Amino acid sequence: MNRKLRSFLRKRGVPPEEIARAEREDRLLLLAFDYQLMPGRPRYTFAEACQRASFDVETAKRLWRALGFPDAPQEERLFRDEDVETIITMRRQIDSTIVPVGENYEQLVQIVRVVAGSLAKIAEVESDALATAVRERRLEGVPDEEIAMQLTDSLDWSRLSRLIDYALRLQLRASARRKLTATDPQAIGAEVRRDDRGLLRRGDELPVVAVVREAQTGALIGRAELCECRVDLLRRRPDDARELGP
């Protein structure tokens, strides 16, 4: 095996026996990717991780399922120190937030489920691009060990996470501005909806001008959806549309 790859795997906490097994089974590339994203040796069962974080196991199971994952086998040590730290962060967030979590954490579970659905779509896009890049290099005759090193060298997760964090904060700012300045609180949540194709649809009560103006200056909707919104506005409310200018 490439010594640089072996050194990378050891530094990321991969046990020697796992490296040897991955080498025999021809899955070093996948192993390198796994530990690039989730470094550290698995140490804890799910219950042990929750106990170390002082978090209720049953509540954690509900949140884990809301993320889209099945229950972890009870006796398998699949969780790392980072998992414990994340559970601690979740506990502190629950204790300090002004956002209601609901009786028996119902609202929190729903929030996690919605966020997880969006993140799963991002993961699909990213993994599609990754799989395409790997296939192209294999067709060029590049060995998997070399591809693994290229992957670990190029995947800067801290940079990617900062970009995702930035985009989320932009979206949250735009959405919160719209809702916190609404003149009719009853209309909040009814202003912008998407149909089953993912396109925007609007009700007659929608303050369209305000929404489109927010989209022009913020991150509420994308350019294509903004164009669709303008077309729909021109069709339904020509007087309002003229206020927006070209």
Order of alpha helices (4+ residues) and beta strands (2+ residues): alpha-alpha-alpha-alpha-alpha-alpha-alpha-alpha-alpha-beta-beta-alpha-alpha-alpha
